[in-house]
Amino acid sequence: MTEVTEGAGLFIDRLDAIGIALESGFKRRLAQIGDVGRDWSAFVDSLATNHAPGTFAAIVIGTVLASALAFHGVRYLLGRSTSKALPSVRPLREIASAFLAALIIVILLRFSLVDEIERHVARVWGIAAILGLLFGRLVTGLLHSNAGQDLPGPRLASFARILSAGSAWGFLGLAALATLKAWNAGPALRDMTGLFIVSLPTTVLLVYAYWHHRKAIAMAVAGPEPRSPWRAHFASAWPTLAILALVGTFLALQIGVTVERPLPGLAMLGTLLLVLVAPHVDSAIGAWVERKADDPSTSLLAATFRRMARFAFAVLVIGLLAYLWALPALTAIGFNVTLISTRAVEMILVALVGALLWNVTAASIERVRAKEHREPDAETEGNTHAPRTRLETLLPLLQGTAKASIFVLSVLTILVILDVNVWPLITGLSVFGLAIGFGSQTLVKDIVSGLFFLLDDAFRLGEYIETSGAKGMVERISVRSVSLRHPRGAIATIPYGQIGKIQNYSRDWVIEKLVFRVAFDTDVDKVRKLFKQIGQEIADDPDLSGDLLETFKSQGIASVEDGTLLVRGKFKARAGKQFAIRKAVYLAIQRTFRENGIVAVPKPITFAAAADRLSGIR
């Protein structure tokens, strides 16, 4: 109880200290408002000692214009040399243009300016202008690629313009703050410039962009159909989340300045832009992957890399955020950053290799499934439960086993990298598995029986089977049980150990035998001829002849029962196709008996059967 009280007291003391720091910092910032004019005058005087303000402004403006000209000039030259480049290569071309333009500006400033402070300031403004142009080009291209038939292209273009303008304002504002710092401007001038000229306008402009175009943004983040439910919910909430991120970043910056622990402006702006753009990039990657998902000409390696593109991008975003914030924080606390960086790189490599194997497995199995899939015919078209091949039946189990193995091995490898002793865990799992083996003999029996049923190819997905306890179409096969869909709709889940004998009605062929009761004085030879005629009609029907292996024919008198003749006929058909043929045979026999005066006799009802019927009616 004492420890809890001391902890609560320490927490309250820390809150009080934070409150006092915020209060004193807020008062200090309010007091600095009156010093802005004095700091500005001191800044102009300091600037005038070396250069006239007009000359300095000309250097800044000239550097910005030269940077813009260099960026667009390099883009034009690279665009001509790569005019037939794929859309996925164009962002790399934009980045290369920005890098070369920045290199050109740095070289030109080195030979055109002598003063080191002027060169530093001009370099900052030039790089800020190039970054603003680069971000604008990337955002415009990204949102343009997201716009499609069901996405509002003009609204996304308007949002891209506002977002580009806001980011450019932020980059140039950071350059202005760097200029004030280089010329030793007073704290009041720098504080008010950062608040009212950089942070507040950038935040307001970006918040307006997200709020005004929230519907178009949500549709762009959701991506094309089909969309998963979680993706749709995330897309609808993303404009609100982005606005909260903008406001939170603004407040974090102001709180840092207030308590005299300012956060790095470039890192904050880069993090914010990265977080804001990441969902759009992910949506564009997802659409790019879906466009080539069903292309059989794509190689297995290319399909695998396409599948893991979104995972690799997520790893890249997390890595950049960790580099910008986690590593400096850990350094400040006193951790060995070199060791942490090495372990992080090793874990990322393990994760990427695991994702590669995972996607290779998925892509390979999908290709095998596509090759095994048969084109639907008139009977099976639209039937998702049509009988599958043996390989199609085993593929889900193989895929699940392979993915589970890859996941477990990846997790164990990451634990080994973190210096976690995994042998007790493996031993514990082994002992646990041994205990299950001895204590759950029924479970082991089910799994082993299922393994041998599948190896014997006793049944497949979509086949109609009958076991000792249930019958129906095989709808699902798991490690321990099989699920059968009854013709009336009910699903029976049967453990493999309880299946017993299996009768499979969907293999190769089936012989259907039909029995008819006719009067005792019926001409049996005439019935035989009529059956043969009906069999020929069925064989000549193009809709039925393909599934008919042996035509319908008479088998003569099967038996005599209660003064009536039991005449039997049969036909042989492909398994699962006998139902349509049987229906056609019944209709033809009814018509033929009626036309030839053959009387079908109903089966006599015994007293016991009548009592059963009456009890059923009641």
Buried (B, 14 or more C-beta within 10 A) or exposed (E): EEEEEEEEEEEEEEEEEEEEBEEEBBEBBEEBEEBBEEBBEBBEEEBEEEBEEEEBEEBBEBBBEBBBEBBBBBBEEBBEEBEEEEEEEBBEBBEBBBEBBBEBBBEBBEEBBEEEBBBBBBBBBBBBBBBBBBBBBBBBBBBBBBBEEEBBBEBBBBBBBBBBBBBBBBBBBBBBBBBBEBBEBBBBBBBBBBBEBBBEBBBEBBBEBBEBBBEBBBBBBBBBEEBEEEBBEBBBEBBEBBBEBBEEBBEEBBBBBBBEEBBBBBBBBBBBBBBBBBBBBBBBBBBBBBEEEEEEEBEEEEBBBBBBBBBBBBBBBBBBBBEBBBBEEBEEEEEEBEEBBEBBEBBBEBBBBBBBBBBBBBBBBBBBBEEBEEEEEEBBEEEEBBBBBEBBBBBBBBBEEBBEEBEEBBBBBBBBBEEEEBEEEEEEEEEEEEEEEEEEEEBBBBBEBBEEBBEEEBBBBBBBBBBEEBBBBBBEBBEBBBBBBEEEEEEBEBBBBBBEEBEBBBBEEBEBEBEBBBEEEBEEEEBBEBBBEBBEBBBEBEEBEBBBBEBBBBBEBBEEEEEBBBBBBBBBBBBBBBEBBBEBBEEBBEEBBEEEEBEBBEEEEEEEEEEEEEEEEE
